Structures are given as structure tokens and as C-alpha cells.
């Protein structure tokens, strides 16, 4: 998921350089959403890993 966030970030930067403001804004918004989903899932996985896993000891 972080890979896709970075891809959309690069698309937003390239579109911004070439003057496509609408595409850049949309790609930037998608990149932000994907990054925050990644961040939440990462924190949840750290929490469950710290507790010993959901099914393990």
C-alpha cells in the first residue's frame, strides 16, 4: 500500500510540473488517503505484534 501511495505521489508531482492541476490534486489526495490507511494498519500491526500476536502466545 505504501508503494501505491508513492506511485500516486510521483504522478502528482509530475502532473504538477506539467501544469495539470486537477490531476495533480486528485493524485495527491489519493496518495494521502493511501498513506494514512498504511499508517493506521502499520500501527495496528505493531500493537498486535507487541502483544504477542492475535493467535499466538
N, C-alpha and C positions, 0 to 999 in steps of 0.2 A: 504494500500500500504506500509505503514511503517512496518507492520507485515511481509510482504513478504521480504522486504529489510533485516530485522533482521534474518529471516529464512535463506536467502542466505548467510548472513554474518556468521552465525553459521556453515553452510555447508562448507564455505570456510575455516574457522578456523579448523574444524575437518579434512577436506581433507588435509590441510597443515600439520597438526600434523602427519598424517599417510603417508605423502610423495607423495600425488597425486597432483603434481604441476599444471598440466593442468586444472584439475577440480577445484582446489582452485582459480586459476587465473580467470577462467570463472565465477565461482560463485561470486567472488569478484567484477568483472566488472558488473555483473547483479545487485548486491546489490548497487553499486554506482549509476547506472542509475536509479533504482527504488527510491533511496533516493533523488536524485536531482529532479526527477519528483514530488515526495511528497513535497519537499521543495518549488518548484515553485507553485504547487497547493495550498499549505498552505499560501504562501504569497499573492496569488491572492484572496483567501477566506478572509484573514484578510483585504485586501484593500476593497473588496466589502462589508464586514461586517462593516467596519469603515464608509463607505459612506452611510450606511443605507439599504444595500441590492440592488439587481438588480431590483426588482419589488416592493419593499416596500417603505415607506416614509423615 
